[in-house]
Amino acid sequence: MGLRPMTGFSWDWSFAWSILPALLKGLAVTVQATLAGFLIAFVGGLALCLLRLARLPLLSPLAWFVIEFLRGTPFLVQLYFTFYVLPNYGIIFSPFITGTLALGIYGAARAAEFYRSALEAIPPGQWEAALTLKLPLSGVWFRIILPQMWPVALPMLGNLMIAMFKDTAVLSTITVLEMVAVAKDIGVQTFRYLEPLTMAGILFWCVSYLTARVIRTVEEKHAS
């Protein structure tokens, strides 16, 4: 990948093809961070939601505060805090793990609200009927409540995954070599930004579109 000073806004196809492998390598890092972060958000969001709804004296208000604080502050601030502040207290991870954890925790707060709205959409009478019949609590959750919650929560969780995929671009600010960071480095090295940034945007769109189609297919199967 040699130096190719950019003149005007000309598109160089040979240069574009030559940088594609590097961008795809960055895309792989982006996808890995998204999937790992979404797994944290998926599980952590459900835990936060249940703690908030449990009406426990200390844990429920704490869960409410964590959710509202994370949702009400920019992801970039949370990322910088995790990367620059926590190491001062001995909590040190690699940039990739730090970014993935920050992404997942931020996503968990958003997922918690999706779960809450899905649970509250279930008629309260079902809870009352199940308790009246003295069904085991685990059976109520896994056989009655959760099967009704997932169809409502699934579209929102799908949108969250796509949003987290795009949010991975912010991880470049803490030296994670995801796709945007790779595109930016190519531009710095070659003085050509048109091709790498355009191709990165197209790759983001392609993956987001395909993910949305898969999620839509899963929603239709759930609904049928």
Residue, then its C-alpha position, 0 to 999 in steps of 0.5 A: m500500500g504505497l503513497r498515493p496523494m489524492t488529487g481532487f475527488s478522483w476514485d482509484w479502483s486499484f487503490a480501493w481493491s488493495i485496501l479492502p483486505a485491511l478493511l475486512k480485517g478491521l471489520a472482523v474486529t468490529v463484529q467481534a466487539t459487537l457480538a461480545g458487547f451484545l452478549i453482555a448487554f443481553v444478559g446484563g440488561l435482563a439482570l438489571c431489569l429484574l432487579r429494578l422490578a423486584r422492589l428490593p429495598l437497596l438493589s432496586p433503587l441502585a439498579w434504577f440509578v445505574i440504568e438511568f445514569l448509563r442511558g443519560t450519559p454519552f457512551l464516549v464519556q463512559l468509554y474514556f472513564t473505563f480506559y483512562v480512569l479505572p487503570n488508576y485504581g488497578i483495573i486494567f484491561s486491553p483496549f479491545i476488552t475495555g471497549t467491549l466491556a464499556l459497549g456491553i455495559y452501555g448496551a445493558a442499560r438500554a436493553a434493561e428498558f426494552y425488557r421492562s417495556a416488554l414485561e409491562a406489556i404482558p397483562p397483569g392478570q396472567w401473573e395473578a392467575a398463575l399465582t392463584l393456581k400456585l404454580p412454581l415461580s420458575g414455571v411462571w417465568f419460563r413457561i408463561i412470562l418469558p415466551q410472551m416477552w421475547p416477541v415484544a423485546l426481539p425487535m428492540l434488541g435487534n435495533l440495539m445490536i445494530a446500534m451497538f455495531k455502529d457505536t464500535a466506531v467510537l472504540s477507535t478513540i482508545t486505539v482499538l483497530e476496528m474498521v474506522a480506525v483502519a480506514k483512518d490509518i490508511g488515510v494518514q499513511t496514503f493521504r487518501y481518505l475518499e476510498p477508505l472512509t467510503m468503503a468503511g461506510i459501505l461495509f457498515w451499511c451492508v452488515s447493518y442491512l443484512t443483520a436487519r433482514v435476519i432479525r426481521t426473518v426471526e421476528e416473522k418466524h416468532a410471530s407465525 
